Amino acid sequence: MKTFLKVLIIIALAIVAVKLLPLTLVVGGLLAAGVALLAVIGVSMLAIGTCLGLGLIALLSPLWLPVLALIGIVMLVKRHNRSVA
């Protein structure tokens, strides 16, 4: 008798699963679309941030290039004076 009840419960669960399959597919599709949308937005934001960062670096280059050159010259002079002594 127990085996018969187990088989009956499994059949009932299979029928419920088949009845709920369209709803499950719709929910799964909406979830996948949402994840894809978030991924696209994330990649777009990363690209925008990279472009803004490169633009900022290019915009500030008149400030940091001379400072970098000055630091390089000072380091060369400092190293040259150290090796002579």
C-alpha positions as CSV (number, residue, x, y, z in Angstrom):
1,M,0.0,0.0,0.0
2,K,2.8,2.4,0.8
3,T,4.3,1.9,-2.7
4,F,1.0,2.6,-4.3
5,L,0.7,5.9,-2.3
6,K,4.3,6.9,-3.2
7,V,3.5,6.3,-6.9
8,L,0.3,8.2,-6.7
9,I,2.0,11.2,-5.0
10,I,4.8,11.2,-7.6
11,I,2.2,11.2,-10.4
12,A,0.3,14.0,-8.7
13,L,3.5,16.1,-8.4
14,A,4.4,15.4,-12.0
15,I,0.9,16.7,-13.1
16,V,1.3,19.8,-10.9
17,A,4.8,20.4,-12.4
18,V,3.5,20.1,-15.9
19,K,0.7,22.5,-15.2
20,L,3.1,25.1,-13.7
21,L,5.7,24.7,-16.5
22,P,4.5,27.7,-18.5
23,L,4.6,30.0,-15.4
24,T,8.0,28.7,-14.5
25,L,9.3,29.3,-18.1
26,V,7.9,32.9,-18.0
27,V,9.5,33.7,-14.6
28,G,12.8,32.1,-15.7
29,G,12.7,34.1,-19.0
30,L,12.0,37.4,-17.2
31,L,14.8,36.6,-14.7
32,A,17.3,35.9,-17.5
33,A,16.3,39.1,-19.3
34,G,16.8,41.1,-16.1
35,V,20.2,39.6,-15.5
36,A,21.2,40.3,-19.1
37,L,19.9,43.9,-18.8
38,L,22.0,44.4,-15.7
39,A,25.0,43.0,-17.4
40,V,24.6,45.3,-20.4
41,I,24.2,48.3,-18.1
42,G,27.2,47.3,-16.1
43,V,29.4,47.0,-19.1
44,S,28.1,50.3,-20.5
45,M,28.9,52.0,-17.2
46,L,32.4,50.5,-17.1
47,A,33.0,51.8,-20.7
48,I,31.7,55.3,-19.8
49,G,33.8,55.4,-16.7
50,T,36.9,54.4,-18.6
51,C,36.2,57.1,-21.3
52,L,35.7,59.7,-18.6
53,G,38.9,58.7,-16.8
54,L,40.9,58.9,-20.0
55,G,39.3,62.2,-20.9
56,L,40.2,63.5,-17.4
57,I,43.8,62.4,-17.8
58,A,44.0,64.0,-21.2
59,L,42.4,67.2,-19.9
60,L,44.9,67.4,-17.0
61,S,48.0,66.5,-19.0
62,P,49.2,70.2,-19.3
63,L,49.5,70.0,-15.5
64,W,51.1,66.6,-14.8
65,L,53.4,66.3,-17.8
66,P,55.7,69.2,-16.8
67,V,55.6,68.0,-13.2
68,L,56.6,64.5,-14.4
69,A,59.4,65.9,-16.5
70,L,60.7,68.0,-13.6
71,I,60.7,65.0,-11.3
72,G,62.6,63.0,-13.9
73,I,65.2,65.7,-14.4
74,V,65.7,66.0,-10.6
75,M,66.1,62.2,-10.3
76,L,68.7,62.1,-13.1
77,V,70.7,65.0,-11.5
78,K,70.4,63.3,-8.1
79,R,71.6,59.9,-9.4
80,H,74.4,61.6,-11.4
81,N,75.7,63.5,-8.4
82,R,75.6,60.4,-6.2
83,S,77.7,58.3,-8.7
84,V,80.4,61.0,-9.1
85,A,81.1,61.3,-5.4
